[in-house]
Amino acid sequence: MNLQTVTPAPPDVILGLTEAFKKDPRPHKVNLGVGVFMDDAGRTPVLPTVKRAEEHLCRAETTKSYLPIAGLPEYGERVSELVFGARHAVLQAGRVRSAQTPGGTGALRVGAEFLRKFLPSSRVWLSAPTWPNHRGVFTAAGFAATEYPYYNPATRGLNFDRMSEALENVPENDLVVLHVCCHNPTGVDLTDAQWREVAAIAARRRWIPFFDFAYQGFGTGLEADRAGLLPFLETDLPVLVAASFSKNFGLYNERTGALALVAPNATLASAWLTHVRIVVRVLYSNPPAHGAAIVAKILGDAGERAAWEQEVSVMRARIVSIRDALVKGLRRRGAPMDFSFIHAQRGMFSFSGLQEAQVTFLREKKAIYIVGGGRINVAGITTRNVDYLCDSIIEALGEPS
Ligand SMILES: Cc1ncc(COP(=O)(O)O)c(C=O)c1O
């Protein structure tokens, strides 16, 4: 191999779709591909609490000097409280350490690099299906990736029996990536009872849960959405959480995330963090400041925090109501299949049940962009485009597949 024979790499499946969408000249085009929240006007706005925090920072900031390798200490504290609950026993016992990272992706990669150092022969288990970048991030860190069953296309729900059977057979010290809520791409989550069962399996089999928490607040609520984590915190297992504030603070391009580590005791937690710092040092040295300063400011101020919680609930309510509009619109048009499963899914994503040929038809003939596999970002649907979308889906369903 040499540099002279390099051919172009395939585009990222999701970001490549956005590029194609941007180039599409058709004025009625609809982007249901990329995972960003949009309001009913189709915009991805800066939250008012974020704007106010930025104005404050602009006035109060006195230096652009480097942050510590693990980030702003107050950010770490506020974020751990948000992720685990402010009074949670793991925090009181000093069992949690966190590092500020460039987005949730950065948290996943830093966590993966840390684990790889101590568990070089472990594998990583990903849900089938999952966010495509999971495989990329963990294999880039050197892990071999494999899958556990998750989604059942026949029921359009969770295949819990096969999932738990597979997790019973995961070897000790392998990693299992779990979506805390708003599973991407299916929108299908575990119930609290199912989470308890999975935590019991993990405790018995001694595999390592690595949670991806990219949508806190987009499912049922900021507190309710962490329910999946809680039974794992009652075990003495190592628990890793990759938190992202891209969605719930709308801080997509500020790259704001955190890796939280829960160790069996405080001494070990501190030791782990020293190795995480080394990982960060050689990857990007120390994290970007702006997004984290915004989050720390909002979460540290009771009034702003309450305003932000309200903003999150408005985003969540829009997602719920647009799911409803889609299901009802399709039903009203006599859709040949029952789409009511879209109601039960949570978060921005939905496995629509559309087949590849229908996805292609919608993109080519209707300028409606959907990721292959039929995942739609319901937040891309607005009261203005929902009728066009429903009409187009009905047409697509009538197409030979
Ligand atoms: C499941 C999941 N994990 C992680 C991320 C990464 O988030 P960030 O943009 O903060 O890196 C995303 C973003 O789309 C996601 O959907």
The ligand as an ORCA input file, in Angstrom:
! r2SCAN-3c Opt
* xyz 0 1
  C     -26.682      6.898     20.263
  C     -25.745      8.041     20.106
  N     -24.617      8.053     20.806
  C     -23.746      9.061     20.713
  C     -23.973     10.121     19.872
  C     -22.909     11.175     19.770
  O     -23.221     12.384     20.227
  P     -22.205     13.598     20.088
  O     -22.684     14.392     18.924
  O     -22.362     14.307     21.388
  O     -20.849     13.074     19.880
  C     -25.136     10.161     19.117
  C     -25.388     11.269     18.201
  O     -26.091     11.206     17.254
  C     -26.056      9.087     19.242
  O     -27.186      9.063     18.552
*
